[in-house]
Amino acid sequence: MLSGIMLVLGSCSGCSTAREVSYKTLAATANTVDVAMKAYADARVAGKVDDATHAKVVDIKKHYETAFLAAATAAQANLENPSPSELITIATQLVEAINSATKKSP
């Protein structure tokens, strides 16, 4: 879902430098989370993630998606602002929760 948004945002042909920087920052954040989510999905399917951890990851992911969409919308409206620190904080929490879940022993 978020990858598709980034494709649309990144395909702007007449973008200004500020817009390109904003979108590249958002794309880097989305890519980091996407890679972590793929590893998490593999761990979940393999039975390496318990239900309590899964609930935590799902909750953080919902917050991340909301923050990401807000940041993408803000980047279109105001190109002078970098990605909100809230998005980076939530993305970091999500990746850390995933890393913790995928490094646990079965």
C-alpha positions as CSV (number, residue, x, y, z in Angstrom):
1,M,0.0,0.0,0.0
2,L,2.6,2.5,1.0
3,S,5.0,1.5,-1.8
4,G,2.3,2.4,-4.3
5,I,1.9,5.8,-2.7
6,M,5.6,6.4,-3.0
7,L,5.6,5.4,-6.6
8,V,2.9,8.0,-7.3
9,L,4.6,10.6,-5.3
10,G,8.0,9.9,-6.8
11,S,6.8,10.0,-10.4
12,C,6.4,13.8,-10.5
13,S,8.2,14.9,-13.7
14,G,8.5,18.6,-12.9
15,C,9.3,18.4,-9.2
16,S,11.4,21.0,-7.5
17,T,14.5,20.1,-5.6
18,A,12.7,20.5,-2.2
19,R,10.0,18.2,-3.4
20,E,12.5,15.6,-4.5
21,V,14.3,15.7,-1.2
22,S,11.0,15.4,0.7
23,Y,9.9,12.4,-1.4
24,K,13.3,10.7,-1.2
25,T,13.2,11.0,2.6
26,L,9.8,9.5,2.7
27,A,10.8,6.8,0.2
28,A,13.8,5.9,2.4
29,T,11.6,5.6,5.4
30,A,9.1,3.5,3.5
31,N,11.8,1.3,2.1
32,T,13.3,0.6,5.6
33,V,9.9,-0.3,7.0
34,D,9.0,-2.4,3.9
35,V,12.2,-4.5,4.3
36,A,11.5,-5.0,8.0
37,M,7.9,-5.9,7.4
38,K,8.9,-8.6,4.8
39,A,11.3,-10.1,7.3
40,Y,8.6,-9.9,10.0
41,A,6.1,-11.7,7.8
42,D,8.5,-14.5,7.2
43,A,9.1,-14.8,10.9
44,R,5.4,-14.8,11.7
45,V,4.7,-17.5,9.1
46,A,7.5,-19.6,10.5
47,G,5.9,-19.4,13.9
48,K,8.7,-17.3,15.5
49,V,6.4,-14.5,16.6
50,D,3.9,-14.9,19.4
51,D,0.5,-13.4,19.4
52,A,1.3,-10.6,21.9
53,T,4.2,-9.4,19.9
54,H,2.2,-9.6,16.7
55,A,-0.5,-7.4,18.3
56,K,2.1,-4.9,19.3
57,V,3.6,-4.8,15.7
58,V,0.1,-4.5,14.2
59,D,-0.7,-1.5,16.5
60,I,2.6,0.3,15.8
61,K,2.1,-0.4,12.0
62,K,-1.3,1.3,12.1
63,H,0.3,4.4,13.8
64,Y,3.1,4.3,11.2
65,E,0.7,4.2,8.2
66,T,-1.3,7.2,9.6
67,A,1.9,9.2,10.2
68,F,3.3,8.3,6.8
69,L,0.2,9.4,5.0
70,A,0.1,12.6,6.9
71,A,3.8,13.2,6.1
72,A,3.2,12.5,2.4
73,T,0.3,14.9,2.3
74,A,2.3,17.5,4.1
75,A,5.2,17.1,1.6
76,Q,2.8,18.0,-1.2
77,A,1.5,21.0,0.6
78,N,4.6,22.4,2.2
79,L,7.9,21.4,0.6
80,E,10.1,23.2,3.0
81,N,9.5,20.9,5.9
82,P,11.3,17.6,6.3
83,S,9.6,14.4,7.3
84,P,7.9,14.9,10.7
85,S,9.9,13.6,13.6
86,E,6.7,11.7,14.7
87,L,7.0,9.6,11.5
88,I,10.6,8.8,12.1
89,T,9.9,7.9,15.7
90,I,7.0,5.6,14.8
91,A,9.0,4.0,12.0
92,T,11.9,3.4,14.3
93,Q,9.6,1.8,16.9
94,L,8.1,-0.4,14.3
95,V,11.5,-1.6,13.0
96,E,12.8,-2.1,16.5
97,A,9.7,-4.2,17.4
98,I,10.2,-6.2,14.3
99,N,13.9,-6.7,14.9
100,S,13.2,-7.8,18.4
101,A,10.5,-10.3,17.2
102,T,12.5,-11.8,14.5
103,K,15.6,-12.3,16.6
104,K,13.8,-14.3,19.3
105,S,14.6,-18.0,19.5
106,P,11.6,-20.3,18.5
